[in-house]
Structure formats: structure tokens, C-alpha cells
Amino acid sequence: MNSPGSRPASPPPADPAPVPGAGVTLTAGPVGKPPAGRTDTDPLSRLRRLVDLRNLSLVGVLAVLIAVGGFTKPDEFLSTDNLQLVLTQASVIGVVTVGMTFVITSGGIDLSVGAMVALASVWATTIATQEYGLGGILLCAALVGLGCGLVNGVLIAYGGVVPFIATLAMLASARGLALQISDGKTQVVTVDPVLDLGLPDSYVLGIPPLVLIFAAVTVLGWLVLNRTTFGRRTVAIGGNAEAARLAGIDVKRQRLMLYLLSGLCCGVAAFMLVVLTGSGQNTNGNLYELDAIAAAIIGGTLLSGGRGTITGSVLGVLVFTTLTNLFALNNLETDVQQIAKGAIIVAAVLVQKGRSTP
């Protein structure tokens, strides 16, 4: 009982509010879901993160094509010479596709890759260049590719030109310059070390040198895209360029580097094509831009940018190359091949659209 004038007794203090997570025991949730507040460590879930279902589907498509080839033309298709031919043909366009994957992942596009291959192959096989031997041809092809990529990158990154327009202009210019340098003629390579790279005697354990180059470029491309800051910046720019800029990324410089990378890949591919054909022509690399874009798309790289996969792009190249070889062995017309490629591209884009729709 309170005395007059005294303050009323305060009620006993309430228990402090529980701190979220303090003294709480985590319990397992429903079957198939991880416990609340814990990271999913289920082996099956980790496997799903490591293995892209799209890549598995491409492996399945490739297996079906091989099975069809083995059933329709077992002696020709499954021969060692034909398998080496398929891998060699895939190597040239595959190197171009690796560079294209980086560009598309960043939200860009490069329509000039085929023309750059043509220009680099022609410039690298002139009489003056061949006097410097294998090293001169390789260096010239790489420098021409880098030069074209530099022009594309400066126009797009610092000139504000839309990638479609800038690379379309490079396509026309590079083709025209290749025609002017070669005068419309085939430039035959007379450097023996270059020609020897295409002979069976230079194979390593039955693997052509061009396939080894392709494998090396693929591994380097995968490491750069998935394990370096350069790769993370590329994905960030493709996802949201403005957010990437606000995060401190030099978007213009990154785009310039990406088109330089694409040009370098074209230069390497041009050298490989010179080894494969023993010549340089202004018609080299015809429609390479479409094949590279198609292979990247069906491999899982988003046309809108923000996601890219080197492994999927390589599988896409192998699918297209195997399909072309299969059609050729079965004497199917070229128009049928193009229709089949077009159908595959449309299906891949529709699948991407369906996966991205909430």
C-alpha cells in the first residue's frame, strides 16, 4: 500500500524480448527441403548446381546424332578419319564461338567475326607475310583480329554506336578489304611448317593440333569467365550495365576489352583455317557469325546478356558440326541443313524465353 504522496509501485519488469535465432533449435523441414536457416548441403542439390540440365540435354542430342550416324552410315561416320574431320572443323568455328560467348554475355553482339576471319587469313597469307614463316603468319593473323576488335570496341564503348550497327559496318569493311588485298584470288601458302600442322604426322596421340588449340582456348575461356574478376564483370554488365557502373566497374573499358577478345579469337581461328585449307581467301569465314551466335544461344547463353556458358557453347558447336557432317554423308541438300539449323535456333530461343518467364 502506497503512502500519500508516494509514487505508485511500478509493475515487475517484463521478460526481455527473445532475440531471433537465440536459443532456438533448428528443426528439419518437410522432406526434400533443407532445415530452416541452413544452406542446402544435399549431395543431389549440389550436383544440380554443378551440372546444367541444358548441357545434359545437348549431350543427349549429340548422342542421338552419333547414334543416327552410326546407324545410317556406320562405316563412314564412325571412322577415325571422319571423327577427326568433325573435331577439326568444329575447332575453327569453336574458337570464334568462345569469343562470341563473352560478347553476348555482356549484352552485346558481333556480326563481323566471319569477315574478320577472312581479312586476317588473307592478310596473313600475302607473299610479304609468308616470308616471315609460321611465326609471321600467326602474329599477323592475331594482330589483324585485334585491330578489327579495337575498332569495334572503340566505336561501341566510346563512340556510343549500337553494337549491331558497328559490327555490321565492320563486316562490310573487312570483307571489302579482304577482297581488295587478295584481288579475289586464292593465296596459296608455301610455308612448310604451317602446312605440316595439317598433316597426320603432326597429330598428338591421334588428335589433330587444331583440336588441341581449340581445347586450350576453351579451357582458358572457361577459367576467365567463371574464375576471374574479368568474367564476373562481364556477367554484371550483361545483367545491368547501369548497376555495374554504380558498383565501380568501368563499363566502357570492359566492353572494349571484350571486343578485343573477340577479335583475337577471330585471328587465332583465321590461322587455324589457313592451316586447314593451306590458303587464304576473301570468302573464308562465310556465315561464321550466324553459326557462332547459334551455337552460343543453344548452349544457354542469353541473347539479352547476363548469363553465359563456355561449356554449353562448345556443345552447341559440336551439335551443329555433327549435324552438318551427318547431312553431308547422307547426301542431303544444303537447304535442308539450313532449315534444320534454323529450327534448332528457334527452339533454343523459345526454351530460353520460357525459362526466363516467371
C-alpha positions in Angstrom: 0.0 0.0 0.0 1.4 3.3 -1.0 1.7 6.2 1.4 0.2 9.6 0.5 2.4 11.5 -2.0 4.5 8.5 -2.8 4.8 7.2 -6.4 2.8 4.1 -7.3 4.8 1.0 -7.4 5.9 0.1 -10.9 4.9 -3.3 -12.2 7.6 -6.0 -12.3 9.8 -5.8 -15.3 8.7 -8.0 -18.2 11.0 -10.6 -19.6 13.2 -9.2 -22.5 12.0 -10.0 -26.0 13.7 -13.0 -27.4 16.4 -12.4 -29.9 15.6 -14.0 -33.2 17.6 -17.2 -33.5 18.9 -17.2 -29.9 18.3 -20.4 -28.1 16.2 -21.7 -30.9 16.9 -25.2 -32.2 16.7 -25.7 -35.9 14.4 -28.5 -36.9 14.2 -30.3 -40.2 11.6 -29.1 -42.5 9.5 -31.0 -45.0 11.0 -33.9 -46.9 13.1 -32.6 -49.8 13.7 -29.1 -48.2 16.8 -28.1 -46.2 16.4 -27.2 -42.5 15.4 -23.6 -41.9 18.3 -21.2 -41.7 20.8 -23.7 -43.2 22.4 -23.8 -46.6 21.4 -26.7 -48.8 24.1 -29.4 -48.5 22.2 -32.3 -50.0 24.5 -34.1 -52.5 21.8 -34.2 -55.1 21.2 -30.4 -54.9 24.9 -29.8 -55.2 25.1 -32.0 -58.2 22.2 -30.0 -59.8 24.2 -26.8 -59.2 27.3 -28.2 -60.8 25.6 -29.8 -63.8 23.5 -27.7 -66.1 20.5 -29.6 -67.3 20.7 -27.7 -70.6 24.2 -29.1 -71.1 22.9 -32.6 -70.3 20.2 -32.2 -73.0 22.8 -31.1 -75.5 24.9 -34.1 -74.7 21.8 -36.2 -75.3 21.2 -34.5 -78.6 24.8 -35.2 -79.6 24.4 -38.8 -78.6 21.3 -39.2 -80.7 23.1 -37.7 -83.7 26.0 -40.0 -83.3 23.6 -43.0 -83.0 21.8 -41.9 -86.2 25.1 -41.5 -88.0 26.3 -44.9 -86.8 23.0 -46.5 -88.0 22.8 -44.8 -91.4 26.5 -44.6 -92.3 28.4 -46.8 -89.9 31.5 -47.3 -92.0 31.9 -43.6 -93.0 30.6 -41.8 -89.9 32.3 -43.8 -87.2 35.6 -44.0 -89.0 38.6 -42.4 -87.2 39.2 -40.1 -90.2 35.7 -38.7 -90.1 35.7 -38.2 -86.4 39.0 -36.3 -86.7 37.4 -34.3 -89.5 34.4 -33.3 -87.4 36.5 -32.2 -84.5 38.9 -30.3 -86.7 36.0 -28.4 -88.4 34.4 -27.7 -85.1 37.7 -26.3 -83.8 37.8 -23.3 -86.1 34.2 -22.1 -85.5 34.6 -23.2 -81.9 37.4 -20.7 -81.2 35.2 -17.9 -82.7 32.3 -19.0 -80.6 34.3 -18.7 -77.4 34.9 -15.0 -78.1 31.3 -14.6 -79.2 30.1 -16.1 -75.9 31.9 -13.4 -73.9 30.4 -10.6 -76.1 26.8 -11.9 -75.9 27.1 -12.5 -72.2 27.9 -8.8 -71.8 24.7 -7.9 -73.7 26.5 -7.1 -77.0 26.7 -8.8 -80.4 29.4 -9.2 -83.0 28.3 -9.7 -86.6 31.7 -9.2 -88.0 33.5 -12.3 -86.8 33.3 -14.1 -90.2 34.6 -11.0 -92.1 37.5 -10.6 -89.5 38.5 -14.2 -90.1 38.5 -13.6 -93.8 40.6 -10.5 -93.6 43.1 -12.0 -91.1 43.5 -15.1 -93.3 44.1 -13.0 -96.4 46.5 -10.6 -94.8 48.4 -13.4 -93.1 49.0 -15.3 -96.4 50.3 -12.4 -98.6 53.7 -13.1 -100.1 55.3 -10.4 -97.8 53.9 -12.0 -94.7 54.8 -15.6 -95.7 58.5 -14.5 -95.8 58.5 -14.4 -92.0 57.4 -18.1 -91.7 55.0 -19.6 -89.3 55.5 -17.0 -86.6 54.9 -14.2 -89.0 51.6 -15.7 -90.3 50.4 -16.4 -86.7 51.4 -12.9 -85.5 49.8 -11.2 -88.5 46.5 -13.0 -88.1 46.3 -12.2 -84.4 47.2 -8.5 -84.9 44.6 -8.1 -87.7 42.0 -9.7 -85.4 43.0 -7.4 -82.6 42.9 -4.4 -84.8 39.4 -5.1 -86.0 38.3 -5.8 -82.5 39.8 -2.5 -81.4 37.8 -0.6 -84.0 34.6 -2.3 -82.9 35.3 -1.7 -79.2 36.1 2.0 -79.6 33.0 2.6 -81.7 30.7 0.8 -79.3 32.2 1.7 -75.9 33.4 5.2 -76.5 31.6 6.2 -79.7 28.1 5.2 -78.5 27.4 3.2 -81.7 24.9 0.4 -81.3 26.8 -3.0 -81.4 24.6 -4.2 -84.3 25.4 -1.2 -86.5 29.1 -1.0 -85.6 29.8 -4.7 -86.2 27.7 -4.7 -89.4 29.9 -1.8 -90.7 33.0 -3.8 -89.8 31.5 -6.9 -91.6 31.2 -4.9 -94.9 34.5 -3.1 -94.5 36.6 -6.2 -93.6 35.1 -8.2 -96.4 35.8 -5.4 -98.9 39.4 -5.0 -97.7 40.0 -8.8 -97.9 38.7 -8.7 -101.4 41.0 -5.8 -102.3 44.1 -7.4 -100.8 43.6 -10.7 -102.4 42.2 -9.3 -105.7 39.6 -12.0 -105.5 42.2 -14.8 -105.8 43.2 -17.7 -103.6 46.5 -17.1 -101.8 48.3 -20.4 -101.5 50.5 -21.0 -98.5 54.1 -22.2 -99.3 55.4 -22.3 -95.7 56.1 -25.9 -94.9 55.8 -25.7 -91.1 52.3 -24.2 -91.5 51.2 -26.9 -93.9 52.8 -29.7 -91.7 50.4 -28.8 -88.9 47.5 -30.1 -91.0 49.2 -33.5 -91.8 48.6 -36.7 -89.8 52.2 -36.8 -88.9 51.7 -33.8 -86.6 48.8 -35.4 -84.7 49.4 -35.9 -80.9 48.1 -39.3 -79.8 45.7 -39.2 -82.8 44.5 -35.7 -82.0 45.0 -33.0 -84.7 46.9 -29.9 -83.5 43.9 -27.7 -84.3 41.7 -29.7 -81.9 44.4 -29.2 -79.2 44.3 -25.4 -79.8 40.5 -25.4 -79.6 40.7 -27.3 -76.3 43.3 -24.9 -74.9 41.1 -21.8 -75.9 38.0 -23.5 -74.4 39.8 -24.2 -71.0 41.2 -20.6 -70.9 37.8 -19.2 -71.8 36.0 -21.2 -69.1 38.5 -20.1 -66.5 38.3 -16.5 -67.4 34.5 -16.4 -67.5 34.0 -18.4 -64.3 37.0 -17.8 -62.1 38.2 -14.3 -62.7 37.1 -10.7 -62.0 37.0 -10.1 -65.7 34.4 -12.8 -66.1 32.3 -11.5 -63.2 32.4 -8.0 -64.6 31.3 -9.3 -68.0 28.2 -11.0 -66.4 27.5 -8.0 -64.3 27.5 -5.7 -67.4 25.2 -8.0 -69.3 22.8 -8.2 -66.4 22.5 -4.5 -65.7 25.1 -2.1 -67.1 24.0 0.9 -65.0 24.1 -1.1 -61.8 27.6 -2.3 -62.8 28.7 1.3 -63.4 27.4 2.4 -60.0 29.2 -0.5 -58.4 32.5 0.9 -59.7 33.0 -1.1 -62.9 34.5 0.7 -65.9 31.8 -0.4 -68.3 33.4 1.3 -71.3 36.8 -0.2 -70.7 35.3 -3.7 -70.1 33.3 -3.5 -73.4 36.5 -2.5 -75.3 38.3 -5.5 -73.8 35.5 -7.8 -74.8 35.6 -6.8 -78.4 39.4 -7.1 -78.4 39.0 -10.6 -77.1 36.5 -11.4 -79.8 38.9 -10.1 -82.4 41.8 -12.1 -81.0 39.7 -15.3 -81.2 39.0 -14.5 -84.8 42.7 -14.0 -85.5 43.5 -17.4 -84.0 40.7 -19.0 -85.9 42.0 -17.4 -89.2 45.4 -19.0 -88.6 43.7 -22.4 -87.9 41.7 -22.0 -91.1 44.9 -21.3 -93.0 46.4 -24.5 -91.6 43.3 -26.4 -92.5 42.9 -25.2 -96.1 46.5 -24.3 -96.9 45.4 -20.9 -98.3 43.8 -17.5 -97.6 40.6 -16.4 -99.3 38.3 -13.5 -99.0 35.4 -15.9 -98.8 36.7 -17.6 -95.6 34.5 -17.4 -92.5 31.3 -17.1 -94.5 28.3 -17.1 -92.2 30.6 -17.7 -89.2 28.7 -15.0 -87.3 25.4 -16.9 -87.6 27.0 -20.2 -86.6 28.8 -18.7 -83.6 25.7 -16.9 -82.4 23.5 -20.0 -82.9 26.0 -22.3 -81.0 26.1 -19.8 -78.1 22.3 -19.5 -77.9 21.5 -23.2 -77.9 24.3 -23.7 -75.4 22.5 -21.5 -72.9 24.0 -18.0 -73.3 21.2 -15.4 -73.1 20.9 -13.0 -76.0 19.9 -10.3 -73.6 23.1 -10.8 -71.6 23.8 -11.6 -68.0 24.4 -15.3 -68.4 26.9 -17.2 -70.5 28.4 -20.7 -70.6 31.5 -21.8 -72.4 30.7 -25.5 -72.0 27.3 -25.0 -73.5 28.7 -23.1 -76.4 31.2 -25.8 -77.2 28.5 -28.4 -77.0 26.4 -26.3 -79.4 29.3 -26.1 -81.9 29.7 -29.9 -81.7 26.0 -30.4 -82.3 25.9 -28.2 -85.4 29.2 -29.6 -86.8 28.0 -33.2 -86.3 24.6 -32.4 -87.9 26.3 -30.9 -90.9 28.6 -33.8 -91.3 25.7 -36.3 -90.9 23.7 -34.5 -93.6 26.7 -34.4 -96.0 27.3 -38.1 -95.6 23.6 -38.8 -96.3 23.7 -36.6 -99.4 21.1 -34.2 -98.1 20.8 -30.8 -99.7 22.3 -27.7 -98.2 18.9 -26.0 -97.9 17.8 -28.9 -95.7 20.8 -28.3 -93.4 19.9 -24.6 -93.1 16.3 -25.3 -92.3 17.3 -27.7 -89.6 19.7 -25.2 -88.1 17.0 -22.5 -88.2 14.6 -24.8 -86.4 17.1 -25.6 -83.7 17.9 -21.9 -83.1 14.2 -21.0 -82.8 13.6 -23.9 -80.4 16.5 -22.8 -78.3 15.3 -19.2 -78.1 11.7 -20.3 -77.2 13.2 -22.5 -74.4 15.2 -19.5 -73.1 12.1 -17.4 -73.2 10.0 -20.0 -71.3 12.7 -20.4 -68.6 13.0 -16.6 -68.1 9.3 -16.0 -67.8 8.1 -16.0 -64.2 
